[in-house]
Amino acid sequence: MSHPYQYVVLRYVPRVDRGECLNVGVVVHSQSAGVLRCAFHLDEPRILAVAPDADLPGLRAALEAVGTMCERPPSEVDATLSTQGKRFGWITAPRSTVLQPGPVHGGSVADPAAEADRLLDRLVR
């Protein structure tokens, strides 16, 4: 059975005013499969080549916070973010920080949870 899903690429933007970015993660959401999953990879030498003063621990903490938001059961989050769809909407909302979501894309796949790893390999690593 194929499940529709949406995904967003998470981008590291070292200087928001310049708009340059590096892909560092993905978030996949499939309502029909009950999946909301974050996968990320920090290529530290690559990041430091673009932004020598990058706050790698801060970036890792921001990515881990997104991962935590994806993994928490509804009872452990604010009522306004009680469903996976609402959390995906929060994650994909535009923001002006060093970790920004790209545009939302969609597709259909048998295993949306595994799609996060496939997209990570294809778009980040």
ChimeraX attribute file (.defattr): number of C-alpha atoms within 10 A of each C-alpha:
attribute: neighborCount
match mode: 1-to-1
recipient: residues
	/A:1	6
	/A:2	12
	/A:3	15
	/A:4	16
	/A:5	23
	/A:6	17
	/A:7	26
	/A:8	23
	/A:9	26
	/A:10	26
	/A:11	20
	/A:12	24
	/A:13	21
	/A:14	23
	/A:15	14
	/A:16	14
	/A:17	8
	/A:18	8
	/A:19	11
	/A:20	12
	/A:21	18
	/A:22	18
	/A:23	23
	/A:24	25
	/A:25	27
	/A:26	28
	/A:27	29
	/A:28	26
	/A:29	27
	/A:30	24
	/A:31	15
	/A:32	11
	/A:33	15
	/A:34	14
	/A:35	19
	/A:36	26
	/A:37	25
	/A:38	27
	/A:39	24
	/A:40	23
	/A:41	15
	/A:42	18
	/A:43	13
	/A:44	10
	/A:45	10
	/A:46	11
	/A:47	20
	/A:48	14
	/A:49	10
	/A:50	13
	/A:51	13
	/A:52	11
	/A:53	10
	/A:54	18
	/A:55	14
	/A:56	13
	/A:57	9
	/A:58	11
	/A:59	17
	/A:60	16
	/A:61	12
	/A:62	14
	/A:63	23
	/A:64	15
	/A:65	13
	/A:66	22
	/A:67	18
	/A:68	13
	/A:69	22
	/A:70	21
	/A:71	15
	/A:72	13
	/A:73	12
	/A:74	15
	/A:75	10
	/A:76	11
	/A:77	13
	/A:78	9
	/A:79	10
	/A:80	9
	/A:81	17
	/A:82	15
	/A:83	18
	/A:84	22
	/A:85	16
	/A:86	13
	/A:87	20
	/A:88	23
	/A:89	14
	/A:90	14
	/A:91	18
	/A:92	19
	/A:93	13
	/A:94	12
	/A:95	10
	/A:96	12
	/A:97	13
	/A:98	18
	/A:99	22
	/A:100	22
	/A:101	22
	/A:102	16
	/A:103	12
	/A:104	14
	/A:105	11
	/A:106	13
	/A:107	12
	/A:108	14
	/A:109	15
	/A:110	13
	/A:111	16
	/A:112	27
	/A:113	21
	/A:114	12
	/A:115	21
	/A:116	23
	/A:117	20
	/A:118	14
	/A:119	19
	/A:120	20
	/A:121	15
	/A:122	9
	/A:123	13
	/A:124	21
	/A:125	13
